[in-house]
Amino acid sequence: LPTHARGRDGGARQLELATTRSDRDGVVTWVPTEEGATVRRGDLVARIADLSAWRILASTSDVHAAELHSGLPARIRDSSGEIAGVVGSVDPTIQNGVVKFYIDINTSDAARLRNNQRVDVFVVTGHRDNVLKLATGPWQNEQGGDRVFVVHGDRASRSMIRTGLGGSEEVEIKQGLSEGDEVIVSDMREYIDATEIRL
């Protein structure tokens, strides 16, 4: 081969040997920040996030550890909406009062997620149909959330209630209210000793 052809082929071979390729599609999430650094055999040169294999690492208080187990449905909420998921595994160890668990999600829904993104996770540990529900609110902070003011015309009277399953937006009412009751769900601690108030 002519000299220039050998030089060209040698350069192409060197470029091929110096090129790093991933064995799967994904997004580069990390590369070394130091320019000109020497790279030895086995050194890490990049991290790739596989967008088809996301899972979410979540944590909660150890108070809920007994309720968590694999297979529970979960809802993942970000700024774009909600994604359905399932609890894949629960870390058996508890550190600093926190239990960690993993959420597996549908690959078609995962495309909008990104590495190290923060999301809200809601795990469904119980479910009941055809129950009376009340919106969550500051009323739950008042003496354990067992009392509410029920509106009757221009007055509101205090009523004792018993709650059941609860979520981020609603709580089950097992006793003390009837369907159609109008309830004050705002902060009423100012009237903690009152049995009735005028509206």
C-alpha positions as CSV (number, residue, x, y, z in Angstrom):
1,L,0.0,0.0,0.0
2,P,1.2,3.6,-0.6
3,T,2.4,5.4,2.5
4,H,-0.6,7.8,2.7
5,A,-3.0,4.8,2.5
6,R,-1.1,3.0,5.3
7,G,-1.2,6.1,7.4
8,R,-4.9,6.6,6.8
9,D,-5.7,2.9,7.7
10,G,-3.5,3.2,10.8
11,G,-5.3,6.3,11.9
12,A,-8.7,4.7,11.4
13,R,-7.6,1.7,13.4
14,Q,-6.4,3.9,16.3
15,L,-9.7,5.9,16.2
16,E,-11.6,2.6,16.3
17,L,-9.6,1.4,19.3
18,A,-10.1,4.7,21.1
19,T,-13.9,4.8,20.6
20,T,-16.0,3.6,23.4
21,R,-19.4,2.1,22.5
22,S,-22.3,1.1,24.7
23,D,-23.9,-2.3,24.3
24,R,-27.4,-0.8,24.6
25,D,-29.3,2.3,23.8
26,G,-29.6,4.9,26.5
27,V,-28.7,8.4,27.7
28,V,-25.2,9.4,28.9
29,T,-25.6,10.5,32.6
30,W,-21.9,10.9,33.5
31,V,-18.5,11.3,31.9
32,P,-15.1,12.2,33.5
33,T,-14.8,16.0,34.0
34,E,-11.0,16.1,33.8
35,E,-9.9,16.8,30.3
36,G,-6.8,14.9,29.1
37,A,-6.9,12.4,31.9
38,T,-5.2,9.1,31.3
39,V,-7.6,6.2,30.9
40,R,-6.4,2.8,31.9
41,R,-7.9,-0.6,31.1
42,G,-11.0,-1.1,33.2
43,D,-11.5,2.6,34.1
44,L,-15.0,4.0,34.1
45,V,-15.4,6.4,31.1
46,A,-19.2,6.9,31.1
47,R,-22.5,5.9,32.7
48,I,-25.5,5.1,30.5
49,A,-29.1,5.2,31.7
50,D,-31.2,2.6,29.9
51,L,-34.6,4.4,29.4
52,S,-36.4,1.1,28.9
53,A,-35.5,-0.3,32.3
54,W,-36.3,2.4,34.9
55,R,-37.1,1.7,38.5
56,I,-37.6,4.1,41.3
57,L,-35.9,4.1,44.7
58,A,-38.4,5.3,47.3
59,S,-38.3,5.8,51.1
60,T,-40.7,6.2,53.9
61,S,-40.9,6.2,57.7
62,D,-40.3,2.9,59.3
63,V,-43.8,3.3,60.9
64,H,-45.1,1.9,57.5
65,A,-42.5,-0.9,57.2
66,A,-45.0,-3.7,58.2
67,E,-47.5,-2.6,55.5
68,L,-44.9,-2.7,52.6
69,H,-44.4,-5.8,50.5
70,S,-43.8,-6.8,46.9
71,G,-46.7,-6.5,44.5
72,L,-48.5,-3.5,46.0
73,P,-49.8,-1.0,43.4
74,A,-48.2,2.4,43.5
75,R,-48.7,5.8,41.8
76,I,-45.8,7.9,40.8
77,R,-46.5,11.6,40.4
78,D,-44.4,14.2,38.7
79,S,-45.0,17.6,37.1
80,S,-46.6,15.9,34.0
81,G,-49.1,13.7,35.8
82,E,-49.1,10.2,37.2
83,I,-47.5,6.9,36.3
84,A,-48.6,3.5,37.5
85,G,-46.1,1.2,39.2
86,V,-45.7,-1.8,41.4
87,V,-43.6,-2.3,44.5
88,G,-40.8,-4.6,43.3
89,S,-38.8,-5.2,46.4
90,V,-38.4,-3.8,50.0
91,D,-35.0,-3.3,51.6
92,P,-35.1,-5.6,54.8
93,T,-32.9,-3.1,56.7
94,I,-34.0,0.1,58.3
95,Q,-31.6,3.0,58.7
96,N,-32.2,6.1,60.7
97,G,-35.9,5.4,60.9
98,V,-36.3,5.1,57.1
99,V,-37.2,2.0,55.0
100,K,-36.3,2.0,51.3
101,F,-38.1,0.1,48.6
102,Y,-38.1,-0.1,44.8
103,I,-40.9,0.6,42.4
104,D,-41.1,-1.2,39.0
105,I,-42.8,0.8,36.3
106,N,-44.2,0.1,32.8
107,T,-41.5,0.8,30.2
108,S,-43.9,2.7,28.0
109,D,-44.7,5.2,30.8
110,A,-41.0,5.6,31.8
111,A,-39.8,7.6,28.8
112,R,-40.4,11.0,30.5
113,L,-38.4,10.1,33.6
114,R,-34.8,11.0,34.0
115,N,-31.9,9.8,36.1
116,N,-31.9,11.3,39.7
117,Q,-35.3,12.9,39.1
118,R,-37.4,13.5,42.2
119,V,-41.0,12.3,42.2
120,D,-43.8,11.6,44.7
121,V,-44.6,8.0,45.3
122,F,-48.0,6.8,46.8
123,V,-48.2,3.1,47.7
124,V,-51.7,1.6,47.9
125,T,-51.7,-0.6,51.0
126,G,-55.5,-1.1,51.2
127,H,-58.6,-0.6,49.1
128,R,-62.3,-0.5,49.8
129,D,-65.2,0.2,47.4
130,N,-68.4,2.1,48.2
131,V,-67.3,3.9,51.3
132,L,-68.0,7.4,52.6
133,K,-65.0,9.7,52.0
134,L,-63.9,13.1,53.2
135,A,-61.3,15.4,51.7
136,T,-58.1,15.5,53.7
137,G,-57.2,18.8,55.3
138,P,-56.1,20.7,58.4
139,W,-59.0,19.2,60.3
140,Q,-56.9,16.0,60.7
141,N,-54.4,17.9,62.8
142,E,-57.0,18.7,65.4
143,Q,-57.0,16.2,68.4
144,G,-56.0,13.3,66.2
145,G,-58.5,14.1,63.4
146,D,-61.5,12.6,65.2
147,R,-63.7,15.7,65.3
148,V,-65.1,17.9,62.6
149,F,-67.7,20.7,62.3
150,V,-70.8,19.8,60.4
151,V,-72.7,22.7,58.8
152,H,-76.5,23.0,59.5
153,G,-77.8,26.3,58.0
154,D,-76.0,29.2,59.6
155,R,-74.4,27.1,62.3
156,A,-71.8,24.4,62.5
157,S,-71.8,21.8,65.3
158,R,-68.9,19.6,66.3
159,S,-69.3,15.9,65.5
160,M,-67.2,13.0,66.6
161,I,-66.1,10.7,63.7
162,R,-64.1,7.5,63.2
163,T,-61.8,7.3,60.2
164,G,-60.5,4.3,58.3
165,L,-58.2,4.0,55.3
166,G,-56.6,7.3,54.2
167,G,-54.8,8.6,51.2
168,S,-53.1,11.8,50.1
169,E,-56.4,13.4,49.1
170,E,-59.2,11.6,50.8
171,V,-59.9,9.6,54.0
172,E,-62.5,6.9,54.7
173,I,-65.2,7.9,57.2
174,K,-66.4,4.8,59.1
175,Q,-68.7,6.6,61.6
176,G,-70.1,10.0,62.5
177,L,-71.1,11.4,59.1
178,S,-73.7,10.7,56.5
179,E,-73.6,11.1,52.7
180,G,-74.4,14.7,51.8
181,D,-73.1,16.3,55.1
182,E,-71.4,19.6,54.6
183,V,-68.1,19.5,56.6
184,I,-65.6,22.3,57.4
185,V,-62.2,20.9,56.4
186,S,-60.1,24.0,57.1
187,D,-58.1,24.7,60.3
188,M,-60.6,25.0,63.2
189,R,-58.1,24.8,66.1
190,E,-59.2,28.3,67.1
191,Y,-62.6,26.8,68.1
192,I,-61.2,23.7,69.8
193,D,-63.3,24.1,72.9
194,A,-66.5,25.1,71.1
195,T,-69.3,22.6,70.4
196,E,-71.2,24.9,68.0
197,I,-70.3,28.1,66.1
198,R,-72.3,30.6,64.1
199,L,-71.2,31.0,60.5
